[in-house]
Amino acid sequence: MSRKEMMNYEDSLKYYRDLHNSLDTAKEEGIEIGEKRKAIETAKTMLLDGLSIDKVVQYSGLSLEEVQYIKL
């Protein structure tokens, strides 16, 4: 393999790895967003069912500030 071919090959591998890492990152971010949305929906339901803010924080994994904001 010539030097130019080797450089092209290495560039192509780098591009592939960068693309793969970008997709992995996007997938992880999507999962995190989905989990956060589910926690918010669960917290809303818990609040509507009359659970205390402390219990909602404990069971939902959301912060006190987030639950107080949802309650508004």
MMTF fields as JSON, N, C-alpha, C and O atoms, coordinates in Angstrom:
{
  "mmtfVersion": "1.0.0",
  "mmtfProducer": "UNKNOWN",
  "numBonds": 287,
  "numAtoms": 288,
  "numGroups": 72,
  "numChains": 1,
  "numModels": 1,
  "chainsPerModel": [1],
  "groupsPerChain": [72],
  "chainIdList": ["A"],
  "bondAtomList": [4, 2, 8, 6, 12, 10, 16, 14, 20, 18, 24, 22, 28, 26, 32, 30, 36, 34, 40, 38, 44, 42, 48, 46, 52, 50, 56, 54, 60, 58, 64, 62, 68, 66, 72, 70, 76, 74, 80, 78, 84, 82, 88, 86, 92, 90, 96, 94, 100, 98, 104, 102, 108, 106, 112, 110, 116, 114, 120, 118, 124, 122, 128, 126, 132, 130, 136, 134, 140, 138, 144, 142, 148, 146, 152, 150, 156, 154, 160, 158, 164, 162, 168, 166, 172, 170, 176, 174, 180, 178, 184, 182, 188, 186, 192, 190, 196, 194, 200, 198, 204, 202, 208, 206, 212, 210, 216, 214, 220, 218, 224, 222, 228, 226, 232, 230, 236, 234, 240, 238, 244, 242, 248, 246, 252, 250, 256, 254, 260, 258, 264, 262, 268, 266, 272, 270, 276, 274, 280, 278, 284, 282],
  "bondOrderList": [1, 1, 1, 1, 1, 1, 1, 1, 1, 1, 1, 1, 1, 1, 1, 1, 1, 1, 1, 1, 1, 1, 1, 1, 1, 1, 1, 1, 1, 1, 1, 1, 1, 1, 1, 1, 1, 1, 1, 1, 1, 1, 1, 1, 1, 1, 1, 1, 1, 1, 1, 1, 1, 1, 1, 1, 1, 1, 1, 1, 1, 1, 1, 1, 1, 1, 1, 1, 1, 1, 1],
  "groupList": [{"groupName": "MET", "atomNameList": ["N", "CA", "C", "O"], "elementList": ["N", "C", "C", "O"], "formalChargeList": [0, 0, 0, 0], "bondAtomList": [1, 0, 2, 1, 3, 2], "bondOrderList": [1, 1, 2], "singleLetterCode": "M", "chemCompType": "L-PEPTIDE LINKING"}, {"groupName": "SER", "atomNameList": ["N", "CA", "C", "O"], "elementList": ["N", "C", "C", "O"], "formalChargeList": [0, 0, 0, 0], "bondAtomList": [1, 0, 2, 1, 3, 2], "bondOrderList": [1, 1, 2], "singleLetterCode": "S", "chemCompType": "L-PEPTIDE LINKING"}, {"groupName": "ARG", "atomNameList": ["N", "CA", "C", "O"], "elementList": ["N", "C", "C", "O"], "formalChargeList": [0, 0, 0, 0], "bondAtomList": [1, 0, 2, 1, 3, 2], "bondOrderList": [1, 1, 2], "singleLetterCode": "R", "chemCompType": "L-PEPTIDE LINKING"}, {"groupName": "LYS", "atomNameList": ["N", "CA", "C", "O"], "elementList": ["N", "C", "C", "O"], "formalChargeList": [0, 0, 0, 0], "bondAtomList": [1, 0, 2, 1, 3, 2], "bondOrderList": [1, 1, 2], "singleLetterCode": "K", "chemCompType": "L-PEPTIDE LINKING"}, {"groupName": "GLU", "atomNameList": ["N", "CA", "C", "O"], "elementList": ["N", "C", "C", "O"], "formalChargeList": [0, 0, 0, 0], "bondAtomList": [1, 0, 2, 1, 3, 2], "bondOrderList": [1, 1, 2], "singleLetterCode": "E", "chemCompType": "L-PEPTIDE LINKING"}, {"groupName": "ASN", "atomNameList": ["N", "CA", "C", "O"], "elementList": ["N", "C", "C", "O"], "formalChargeList": [0, 0, 0, 0], "bondAtomList": [1, 0, 2, 1, 3, 2], "bondOrderList": [1, 1, 2], "singleLetterCode": "N", "chemCompType": "L-PEPTIDE LINKING"}, {"groupName": "TYR", "atomNameList": ["N", "CA", "C", "O"], "elementList": ["N", "C", "C", "O"], "formalChargeList": [0, 0, 0, 0], "bondAtomList": [1, 0, 2, 1, 3, 2], "bondOrderList": [1, 1, 2], "singleLetterCode": "Y", "chemCompType": "L-PEPTIDE LINKING"}, {"groupName": "ASP", "atomNameList": ["N", "CA", "C", "O"], "elementList": ["N", "C", "C", "O"], "formalChargeList": [0, 0, 0, 0], "bondAtomList": [1, 0, 2, 1, 3, 2], "bondOrderList": [1, 1, 2], "singleLetterCode": "D", "chemCompType": "L-PEPTIDE LINKING"}, {"groupName": "LEU", "atomNameList": ["N", "CA", "C", "O"], "elementList": ["N", "C", "C", "O"], "formalChargeList": [0, 0, 0, 0], "bondAtomList": [1, 0, 2, 1, 3, 2], "bondOrderList": [1, 1, 2], "singleLetterCode": "L", "chemCompType": "L-PEPTIDE LINKING"}, {"groupName": "HIS", "atomNameList": ["N", "CA", "C", "O"], "elementList": ["N", "C", "C", "O"], "formalChargeList": [0, 0, 0, 0], "bondAtomList": [1, 0, 2, 1, 3, 2], "bondOrderList": [1, 1, 2], "singleLetterCode": "H", "chemCompType": "L-PEPTIDE LINKING"}, {"groupName": "THR", "atomNameList": ["N", "CA", "C", "O"], "elementList": ["N", "C", "C", "O"], "formalChargeList": [0, 0, 0, 0], "bondAtomList": [1, 0, 2, 1, 3, 2], "bondOrderList": [1, 1, 2], "singleLetterCode": "T", "chemCompType": "L-PEPTIDE LINKING"}, {"groupName": "ALA", "atomNameList": ["N", "CA", "C", "O"], "elementList": ["N", "C", "C", "O"], "formalChargeList": [0, 0, 0, 0], "bondAtomList": [1, 0, 2, 1, 3, 2], "bondOrderList": [1, 1, 2], "singleLetterCode": "A", "chemCompType": "L-PEPTIDE LINKING"}, {"groupName": "GLY", "atomNameList": ["N", "CA", "C", "O"], "elementList": ["N", "C", "C", "O"], "formalChargeList": [0, 0, 0, 0], "bondAtomList": [1, 0, 2, 1, 3, 2], "bondOrderList": [1, 1, 2], "singleLetterCode": "G", "chemCompType": "PEPTIDE LINKING"}, {"groupName": "ILE", "atomNameList": ["N", "CA", "C", "O"], "elementList": ["N", "C", "C", "O"], "formalChargeList": [0, 0, 0, 0], "bondAtomList": [1, 0, 2, 1, 3, 2], "bondOrderList": [1, 1, 2], "singleLetterCode": "I", "chemCompType": "L-PEPTIDE LINKING"}, {"groupName": "VAL", "atomNameList": ["N", "CA", "C", "O"], "elementList": ["N", "C", "C", "O"], "formalChargeList": [0, 0, 0, 0], "bondAtomList": [1, 0, 2, 1, 3, 2], "bondOrderList": [1, 1, 2], "singleLetterCode": "V", "chemCompType": "L-PEPTIDE LINKING"}, {"groupName": "GLN", "atomNameList": ["N", "CA", "C", "O"], "elementList": ["N", "C", "C", "O"], "formalChargeList": [0, 0, 0, 0], "bondAtomList": [1, 0, 2, 1, 3, 2], "bondOrderList": [1, 1, 2], "singleLetterCode": "Q", "chemCompType": "L-PEPTIDE LINKING"}],
  "groupTypeList": [0, 1, 2, 3, 4, 0, 0, 5, 6, 4, 7, 1, 8, 3, 6, 6, 2, 7, 8, 9, 5, 1, 8, 7, 10, 11, 3, 4, 4, 12, 13, 4, 13, 12, 4, 3, 2, 3, 11, 13, 4, 10, 11, 3, 10, 0, 8, 8, 7, 12, 8, 1, 13, 7, 3, 14, 14, 15, 6, 1, 12, 8, 1, 8, 4, 4, 14, 15, 6, 13, 3, 8],
  "groupIdList": [1, 2, 3, 4, 5, 6, 7, 8, 9, 10, 11, 12, 13, 14, 15, 16, 17, 18, 19, 20, 21, 22, 23, 24, 25, 26, 27, 28, 29, 30, 31, 32, 33, 34, 35, 36, 37, 38, 39, 40, 41, 42, 43, 44, 45, 46, 47, 48, 49, 50, 51, 52, 53, 54, 55, 56, 57, 58, 59, 60, 61, 62, 63, 64, 65, 66, 67, 68, 69, 70, 71, 72],
  "secStructList": [7, 7, 2, 2, 2, 2, 2, 2, 2, 2, 2, 2, 2, 2, 2, 2, 2, 2, 2, 2, 2, 2, 2, 2, 2, 2, 2, 2, 2, 2, 2, 2, 2, 2, 2, 2, 2, 2, 2, 2, 2, 2, 2, 2, 2, 2, 2, 2, 6, 6, 7, 7, 2, 2, 2, 2, 2, 2, 2, 2, 7, 7, 7, 2, 2, 2, 2, 2, 2, 2, 2, 7],
  "xCoordList": [0.855, 0.0, 0.904, 1.849, 0.587, 1.393, 1.107, 0.13, 1.958, 1.791, 0.464, -0.243, 0.132, -1.121, -2.323, -3.284, -2.268, -3.358, -3.485, -4.588, -2.343, -2.348, -2.967, -3.749, -2.631, -3.204, -4.709, -5.476, -5.125, -6.559, -7.287, -8.38, -6.664, -7.245, -7.366, -8.407, -6.32, -6.343, -7.373, -8.054, -7.489, -8.51, -9.907, -10.791, -10.088, -11.39, -11.714, -12.86, -10.732, -10.947, -11.284, -12.176, -10.582, -10.843, -12.267, -12.981, -12.674, -14.027, -15.054, -16.03, -14.825, -15.743, -15.837, -16.933, -14.691, -14.687, -15.371, -16.127, -15.105, -15.753, -17.264, -18.019, -17.699, -19.128, -19.75, -20.819, -19.086, -19.583, -19.69, -20.686, -18.677, -18.713, -19.826, -20.476, -20.05, -21.131, -22.484, -23.351, -22.658, -23.922, -24.123, -25.231, -23.065, -23.164, -23.551, -24.396, -22.927, -23.229, -24.677, -25.372, -25.132, -26.514, -27.494, -28.521, -27.179, -28.048, -28.123, -29.209, -26.985, -26.959, -27.739, -28.475, -27.577, -28.31, -29.81, -30.602, -30.202, -31.616, -32.204, -33.327, -31.452, -31.906, -32.058, -33.043, -31.092, -31.161, -32.375, -33.053, -32.65, -33.809, -35.093, -35.997, -35.172, -36.352, -36.552, -37.676, -35.471, -35.56, -36.015, -36.807, -35.521, -35.908, -37.391, -38.108, -37.842, -39.266, -40.148, -41.188, -39.73, -40.501, -40.538, -41.584, -39.409, -39.366, -40.298, -40.971, -40.34, -41.223, -42.682, -43.491, -43.023, -44.406, -44.802, -45.917, -43.898, -44.159, -44.359, -45.266, -43.524, -43.643, -44.981, -45.625, -45.398, -46.696, -47.824, -48.715, -47.78, -48.813, -48.795, -49.847, -47.618, -47.494, -48.053, -48.746, -47.75, -48.268, -49.787, -50.47, -50.314, -51.767, -52.433, -53.578, -51.73, -52.259, -52.09, -52.483, -51.505, -51.418, -50.172, -50.111, -49.184, -47.951, -47.217, -47.299, -46.509, -45.761, -44.592, -44.116, -44.152, -43.01, -41.79, -41.033, -41.599, -40.449, -40.482, -39.455, -41.654, -41.778, -41.557, -40.917, -42.078, -41.897, -40.41, -39.914, -39.71, -38.259, -37.571, -36.72, -37.94, -37.309, -37.504, -36.556, -38.708, -39.007, -38.741, -38.49, -38.791, -38.64, -37.189, -36.848, -36.332, -34.948, -34.75, -33.636, -35.816, -35.717, -35.274, -35.412, -34.749, -34.334, -35.557, -36.634, -35.368, -36.436, -36.902, -38.102, -35.963, -36.303, -37.125, -38.078, -36.758, -37.501, -38.931, -39.869, -39.097, -40.436, -41.264, -42.45, -40.664, -41.394, -41.829, -42.932, -40.982, -41.33, -42.497, -43.409, -42.467, -43.54, -44.856, -45.908, -44.799, -46.017, -46.715, -47.928, -45.95, -46.561, -47.53, -48.179],
  "yCoordList": [-1.172, 0.0, 1.238, 1.341, 2.158, 3.382, 4.282, 4.082, 5.258, 6.203, 6.947, 7.148, 7.353, 8.083, 7.191, 7.638, 5.948, 5.02, 4.783, 4.71, 4.666, 4.466, 5.667, 5.497, 6.869, 8.08, 8.135, 8.487, 7.788, 7.768, 6.75, 7.009, 5.601, 4.553, 5.032, 4.847, 5.636, 6.139, 7.252, 7.323, 8.119, 9.172, 8.562, 9.026, 7.53, 6.878, 6.199, 6.24, 5.583, 4.984, 6.047, 5.851, 7.155, 8.249, 8.769, 9.003, 8.949, 9.421, 8.433, 8.83, 7.147, 6.117, 6.146, 6.102, 6.219, 6.236, 7.487, 7.418, 8.619, 9.862, 9.768, 10.167, 9.245, 9.09, 8.132, 8.403, 7.032, 6.04, 6.648, 6.437, 7.395, 8.048, 9.082, 9.216, 9.814, 10.806, 10.13, 10.614, 9.019, 8.288, 7.722, 7.767, 7.193, 6.685, 7.795, 7.602, 8.955, 10.095, 10.537, 10.801, 10.617, 11.025, 10.026, 10.416, 8.75, 7.719, 7.859, 7.797, 8.046, 8.206, 9.44, 9.402, 10.541, 11.766, 11.551, 12.038, 10.832, 10.538, 9.705, 9.948, 8.734, 7.899, 8.744, 8.606, 9.614, 10.483, 11.404, 11.613, 11.951, 12.832, 12.052, 12.541, 10.847, 10.008, 9.658, 9.677, 9.342, 9.021, 10.233, 10.1, 11.401, 12.632, 12.92, 13.278, 12.761, 12.989, 12.034, 12.429, 10.782, 9.791, 10.158, 10.041, 10.599, 11.0, 12.18, 12.235, 13.114, 14.278, 13.846, 14.304, 12.971, 12.492, 11.724, 11.876, 10.911, 10.168, 11.133, 10.948, 12.15, 13.144, 13.874, 14.112, 14.225, 14.893, 14.011, 14.481, 12.741, 11.807, 11.663, 11.642, 11.565, 11.434, 12.665, 12.547, 13.84, 15.075, 15.133, 15.531, 14.736, 14.719, 13.728, 13.93, 12.666, 11.676, 12.104, 11.379, 13.285, 13.839, 13.478, 13.747, 12.88, 12.575, 13.867, 14.854, 13.842, 15.028, 15.268, 14.358, 16.504, 16.865, 16.04, 15.599, 15.832, 15.038, 13.622, 13.098, 13.005, 11.643, 11.64, 10.733, 12.637, 12.713, 12.845, 12.197, 13.685, 13.837, 12.498, 12.077, 11.838, 10.566, 9.504, 8.802, 9.378, 8.283, 8.606, 7.7, 9.867, 10.218, 10.412, 10.256, 10.757, 11.059, 12.491, 12.885, 13.269, 14.68, 15.485, 15.038, 16.66, 17.526, 18.202, 18.239, 18.726, 19.458, 20.624, 20.864, 21.34, 22.487, 22.054, 22.733, 20.936, 20.452, 20.084, 20.41, 19.416, 19.011, 20.235, 20.298, 21.195, 22.419, 23.146, 23.691, 23.159, 23.805, 23.073, 23.708, 21.758, 20.962, 21.231, 21.295, 21.389, 21.583, 22.895, 23.018, 23.872, 25.156, 24.906, 25.838],
  "zCoordList": [0.0, 0.0, 0.0, 0.781, -0.887, -0.964, 0.237, 0.96, 0.435, 1.547, 1.412, 2.4, 0.197, -0.027, 0.288, 0.915, -0.141, 0.145, 1.654, 2.196, 2.308, 3.757, 4.465, 5.401, 4.031, 4.629, 4.383, 5.279, 3.172, 2.865, 3.739, 4.243, 3.905, 4.742, 6.193, 6.823, 6.713, 8.086, 8.25, 9.272, 7.248, 7.283, 7.301, 8.02, 6.51, 6.454, 7.784, 8.231, 8.415, 9.735, 10.777, 11.603, 10.738, 11.674, 11.489, 12.464, 10.234, 9.95, 10.502, 11.137, 10.255, 10.735, 12.261, 12.82, 12.929, 14.401, 14.944, 15.913, 14.322, 14.756, 14.586, 15.473, 13.458, 13.196, 14.209, 14.755, 14.448, 15.401, 16.797, 17.49, 17.212, 18.527, 18.605, 19.642, 17.521, 17.494, 17.646, 18.374, 16.962, 17.063, 18.464, 18.998, 19.06, 20.432, 21.401, 22.275, 21.238, 22.105, 21.928, 22.909, 20.684, 20.413, 21.015, 21.57, 20.908, 21.476, 22.989, 23.565, 23.634, 25.088, 25.521, 26.507, 24.777, 25.109, 24.938, 25.745, 23.901, 23.678, 24.803, 25.244, 25.261, 26.375, 27.636, 28.362, 27.899, 29.082, 29.017, 30.024, 27.842, 27.68, 27.936, 28.615, 27.394, 27.607, 29.07, 29.571, 29.748, 31.175, 31.977, 32.909, 31.622, 32.325, 32.105, 33.039, 30.859, 30.566, 31.356, 31.883, 31.434, 32.184, 33.663, 34.302, 34.214, 35.621, 35.868, 36.897, 34.939, 35.075, 35.027, 35.835, 34.091, 33.996, 35.256, 35.756, 35.758, 36.992, 38.156, 38.968, 38.241, 39.314, 39.226, 40.247, 38.025, 37.855, 38.372, 39.079, 38.019, 38.467, 39.983, 40.622, 40.548, 42.0, 42.708, 43.718, 42.173, 42.771, 42.658, 43.602, 41.502, 41.324, 42.272, 42.676, 42.627, 43.566, 45.018, 45.932, 45.233, 46.574, 47.363, 48.563, 46.728, 47.453, 47.79, 47.06, 48.893, 49.312, 48.362, 47.684, 48.336, 47.491, 47.885, 47.021, 49.179, 49.637, 49.076, 48.645, 49.081, 48.542, 47.032, 46.499, 46.352, 44.902, 44.57, 43.648, 45.323, 45.121, 45.365, 44.58, 46.447, 46.82, 45.743, 45.391, 45.221, 44.298, 42.83, 42.035, 42.466, 41.048, 40.625, 39.452, 41.597, 41.248, 40.789, 40.444, 40.781, 40.415, 41.633, 42.772, 41.38, 42.484, 43.1, 42.505, 44.286, 44.965, 44.1, 43.971, 43.514, 42.67, 41.455, 41.071, 40.861, 39.691, 40.066, 39.338, 41.184, 41.613, 41.991, 41.668, 42.662, 43.002, 41.735, 41.682, 40.724, 39.454, 38.788, 38.258, 38.815, 38.21, 38.922, 38.287, 40.231, 41.024, 40.684, 40.852, 40.207, 39.848, 38.776, 38.3]
}
